[in-house]
Amino acid sequence: ENFPAHCKVVKRCYDSGFAVVGLVGDSFQTALLSFERQRNQNISASNLPSPIFVTAKDSQTLTEMLLPLIQQHDTVLVKGSRSLQMEKVVEGLRNIREQNFSKFMDTM
């Protein structure tokens, strides 16, 4: 695993202004912990609010953890390796969206 690259991704996510960031795997969890330790030691010059970081062992768990945090019109970027099956996150979020839309239509 490439620890410096994972740390760089975490920092960029932090600096991006995203509201929520989901990370899959032990490497990202370790990188996030390292980043948070460094950030707590330094005063950040950023005026952006800190994102909510969600870490999970796999894509299915991440999907379940993200669902309560995502609102109807949020934009969601899913980026990750195919080996982590990040397409399952997209499928899970899409299925929930479609279920919610169906429930909405049933009330009309």
GROMACS elastic network, one bead per residue, 0.5 to 0.9 nm:
[ bonds ]
;  ai    aj funct       b0    kb
    1     5     6  0.88127   500
    1     6     6  0.86150   500
    1    27     6  0.72229   500
    2     5     6  0.54696   500
    2     6     6  0.64771   500
    2     7     6  0.88990   500
    2    27     6  0.82692   500
    3     6     6  0.51196   500
    3     7     6  0.62319   500
    3     8     6  0.86504   500
    3    27     6  0.68755   500
    3    28     6  0.83015   500
    3    30     6  0.84103   500
    3    31     6  0.67791   500
    4     7     6  0.50571   500
    4     8     6  0.61739   500
    4     9     6  0.87470   500
    4    31     6  0.80784   500
    5     8     6  0.50102   500
    5     9     6  0.63284   500
    5    10     6  0.87471   500
    5    31     6  0.89615   500
    6     9     6  0.51552   500
    6    10     6  0.63414   500
    6    11     6  0.87576   500
    6    27     6  0.69204   500
    6    28     6  0.59110   500
    6    30     6  0.87521   500
    6    31     6  0.58913   500
    6    32     6  0.83873   500
    7    10     6  0.51210   500
    7    11     6  0.62510   500
    7    12     6  0.86686   500
    7    28     6  0.75583   500
    7    30     6  0.86119   500
    7    32     6  0.69371   500
    7    34     6  0.77383   500
    7    35     6  0.67479   500
    8    11     6  0.51457   500
    8    12     6  0.61919   500
    8    13     6  0.86034   500
    8    31     6  0.85666   500
    9    12     6  0.51246   500
    9    13     6  0.61381   500
    9    14     6  0.85686   500
    9    28     6  0.87079   500
    9    31     6  0.88277   500
   10    13     6  0.51187   500
   10    14     6  0.61797   500
   10    15     6  0.86831   500
   10    21     6  0.89110   500
   10    23     6  0.88080   500
   10    28     6  0.76174   500
   10    31     6  0.69591   500
   10    32     6  0.62076   500
   10    35     6  0.73106   500
   11    15     6  0.61430   500
   11    16     6  0.84910   500
   11    32     6  0.85111   500
   11    35     6  0.71612   500
   12    15     6  0.50255   500
   12    16     6  0.58953   500
   13    16     6  0.50670   500
   13    17     6  0.73997   500
   13    18     6  0.68173   500
   13    21     6  0.69801   500
   13    51     6  0.79320   500
   14    17     6  0.66715   500
   14    18     6  0.73002   500
   14    21     6  0.83706   500
   14    48     6  0.87555   500
   14    49     6  0.87905   500
   14    50     6  0.64255   500
   14    51     6  0.62194   500
   14    53     6  0.87864   500
   15    18     6  0.80628   500
   15    46     6  0.74301   500
   15    48     6  0.73549   500
   15    50     6  0.81558   500
   15    51     6  0.87984   500
   16    19     6  0.89941   500
   16    48     6  0.81540   500
   16    51     6  0.86945   500
   17    20     6  0.89764   500
   17    48     6  0.57884   500
   17    49     6  0.66544   500
   17    50     6  0.72647   500
   17    51     6  0.68763   500
   18    21     6  0.67857   500
   18    49     6  0.84853   500
   18    50     6  0.80294   500
   18    51     6  0.57216   500
   18    52     6  0.83691   500
   19    49     6  0.78800   500
   19    50     6  0.74234   500
   19    52     6  0.61978   500
   19    53     6  0.87346   500
   20    50     6  0.88706   500
   20    51     6  0.51450   500
   20    53     6  0.59592   500
   20    54     6  0.74499   500
   20    66     6  0.83395   500
   20    69     6  0.75886   500
   20    70     6  0.83025   500
   21    51     6  0.65085   500
   21    52     6  0.61083   500
   21    54     6  0.60911   500
   21    55     6  0.84236   500
   21    66     6  0.89043   500
   22    52     6  0.83631   500
   22    53     6  0.59147   500
   22    55     6  0.58136   500
   22    56     6  0.77585   500
   22    62     6  0.67366   500
   22    63     6  0.87392   500
   22    65     6  0.86775   500
   22    66     6  0.72894   500
   22    78     6  0.85227   500
   23    28     6  0.61374   500
   23    29     6  0.72862   500
   23    32     6  0.89716   500
   23    53     6  0.74197   500
   23    54     6  0.61135   500
   23    56     6  0.63910   500
   23    57     6  0.86544   500
   23    58     6  0.89581   500
   23    59     6  0.88115   500
   23    62     6  0.75298   500
   23    80     6  0.87442   500
   24    27     6  0.81648   500
   24    28     6  0.64895   500
   24    29     6  0.76073   500
   24    54     6  0.85175   500
   24    55     6  0.57471   500
   24    57     6  0.56546   500
   24    58     6  0.56392   500
   24    59     6  0.64463   500
   24    61     6  0.88425   500
   24    62     6  0.69446   500
   24    80     6  0.83345   500
   24    84     6  0.74662   500
   24    86     6  0.86872   500
   25    28     6  0.56846   500
   25    29     6  0.64543   500
   25    30     6  0.88736   500
   25    55     6  0.73635   500
   25    56     6  0.62182   500
   25    58     6  0.63890   500
   25    59     6  0.87989   500
   25    84     6  0.81042   500
   26    30     6  0.61127   500
   26    31     6  0.85211   500
   26    55     6  0.85777   500
   26    56     6  0.81432   500
   26    57     6  0.67657   500
   27    30     6  0.52179   500
   27    31     6  0.61503   500
   27    32     6  0.85938   500
   28    32     6  0.59578   500
   28    33     6  0.85151   500
   28    55     6  0.76045   500
   29    32     6  0.51063   500
   29    33     6  0.62522   500
   29    34     6  0.86512   500
   29    55     6  0.61463   500
   29    56     6  0.79976   500
   29    57     6  0.89178   500
   30    33     6  0.51746   500
   30    34     6  0.62173   500
   30    35     6  0.86007   500
   31    34     6  0.50946   500
   31    35     6  0.60801   500
   31    36     6  0.85879   500
   32    35     6  0.50073   500
   32    36     6  0.60560   500
   32    37     6  0.85686   500
   32    53     6  0.83427   500
   32    55     6  0.87560   500
   33    36     6  0.51550   500
   33    37     6  0.62317   500
   33    38     6  0.87339   500
   34    37     6  0.52200   500
   34    38     6  0.63704   500
   34    39     6  0.86210   500
   35    38     6  0.51681   500
   35    39     6  0.60030   500
   35    40     6  0.85301   500
   36    40     6  0.59933   500
   36    41     6  0.86036   500
   37    40     6  0.52307   500
   37    41     6  0.64810   500
   37    42     6  0.89442   500
   38    41     6  0.51872   500
   38    42     6  0.63966   500
   39    42     6  0.51550   500
   39    43     6  0.69358   500
   39    44     6  0.69109   500
   40    43     6  0.71571   500
   40    44     6  0.86033   500
   44    47     6  0.82318   500
   46    49     6  0.80697   500
   48    51     6  0.87694   500
   50    53     6  0.88111   500
   54    62     6  0.74341   500
   54    65     6  0.73036   500
   54    66     6  0.74986   500
   55    58     6  0.88798   500
   55    61     6  0.89532   500
   55    62     6  0.69119   500
   55    65     6  0.86122   500
   56    59     6  0.72452   500
   56    60     6  0.85713   500
   56    61     6  0.59052   500
   56    62     6  0.51957   500
   56    63     6  0.89655   500
   56    65     6  0.80535   500
   57    60     6  0.86118   500
   57    61     6  0.67982   500
   57    62     6  0.75586   500
   58    61     6  0.55321   500
   58    62     6  0.63053   500
   58    63     6  0.88330   500
   58    84     6  0.68462   500
   58    85     6  0.81687   500
   58    86     6  0.86623   500
   59    63     6  0.61733   500
   59    64     6  0.87486   500
   59    84     6  0.65720   500
   59    85     6  0.62827   500
   59    86     6  0.57164   500
   59    87     6  0.82108   500
   59    88     6  0.62368   500
   59    89     6  0.58248   500
   60    63     6  0.51732   500
   60    64     6  0.64622   500
   60    65     6  0.87662   500
   60    85     6  0.87531   500
   60    86     6  0.86077   500
   60    88     6  0.65569   500
   60    89     6  0.65492   500
   60    92     6  0.78977   500
   61    64     6  0.51519   500
   61    65     6  0.62175   500
   61    66     6  0.86435   500
   61    89     6  0.89262   500
   62    65     6  0.50376   500
   62    66     6  0.60329   500
   62    67     6  0.86377   500
   62    89     6  0.71692   500
   63    66     6  0.51734   500
   63    67     6  0.62077   500
   63    88     6  0.78245   500
   63    89     6  0.51614   500
   63    90     6  0.82238   500
   63    92     6  0.63159   500
   63    93     6  0.68908   500
   64    67     6  0.55681   500
   64    68     6  0.78955   500
   64    89     6  0.87760   500
   64    92     6  0.82626   500
   64    93     6  0.89497   500
   65    68     6  0.67774   500
   65    69     6  0.76907   500
   66    69     6  0.52795   500
   66    70     6  0.63988   500
   66    93     6  0.86051   500
   67    70     6  0.55673   500
   67    71     6  0.84244   500
   67    92     6  0.88591   500
   67    93     6  0.71155   500
   67    96     6  0.82110   500
   68    71     6  0.79221   500
   70    73     6  0.83769   500
   70    74     6  0.63859   500
   70    75     6  0.87490   500
   70    76     6  0.83763   500
   71    74     6  0.54802   500
   71    75     6  0.89521   500
   72    75     6  0.89422   500
   72    97     6  0.78995   500
   76    90     6  0.88773   500
   78    86     6  0.69990   500
   78    87     6  0.80398   500
   78    89     6  0.74827   500
   78    90     6  0.70314   500
   79    86     6  0.71056   500
   80    83     6  0.84094   500
   80    84     6  0.69512   500
   80    85     6  0.79609   500
   80    86     6  0.59338   500
   80    87     6  0.87832   500
   81    84     6  0.55352   500
   81    85     6  0.69887   500
   81    86     6  0.68694   500
   82    86     6  0.63555   500
   82    87     6  0.76297   500
   83    86     6  0.80011   500
   84    87     6  0.85730   500
   85    88     6  0.58036   500
   85    89     6  0.78406   500
   86    89     6  0.53039   500
   86    90     6  0.69627   500
   86    91     6  0.89154   500
   87    90     6  0.50804   500
   87    91     6  0.61871   500
   87    92     6  0.85456   500
   88    92     6  0.59252   500
   88    93     6  0.84736   500
   89    92     6  0.51272   500
   89    93     6  0.61232   500
   89    94     6  0.84214   500
   90    93     6  0.52825   500
   90    94     6  0.59682   500
   90    95     6  0.85134   500
   91    94     6  0.50671   500
   91    95     6  0.60320   500
   91    96     6  0.86400   500
   92    95     6  0.51777   500
   92    96     6  0.63284   500
   92    97     6  0.86489   500
   93    96     6  0.52331   500
   93    97     6  0.61845   500
   93    98     6  0.86936   500
   94    97     6  0.50333   500
   94    98     6  0.61917   500
   94    99     6  0.86272   500
   95    98     6  0.51145   500
   95    99     6  0.61447   500
   95   100     6  0.85930   500
   96    99     6  0.50251   500
   96   100     6  0.61081   500
   96   101     6  0.85277   500
   97   100     6  0.51719   500
   97   101     6  0.61564   500
   97   102     6  0.86473   500
   98   101     6  0.50188   500
   98   102     6  0.61426   500
   98   103     6  0.86373   500
   99   102     6  0.50950   500
   99   103     6  0.62544   500
   99   104     6  0.86398   500
  100   103     6  0.50829   500
  100   104     6  0.61865   500
  100   105     6  0.86823   500
  101   105     6  0.61916   500
  101   106     6  0.86193   500
  102   105     6  0.50927   500
  102   106     6  0.61670   500
  102   107     6  0.88373   500
  103   106     6  0.50987   500
  103   107     6  0.65988   500
  104   107     6  0.53982   500
  104   108     6  0.70055   500
  105   108     6  0.53773   500
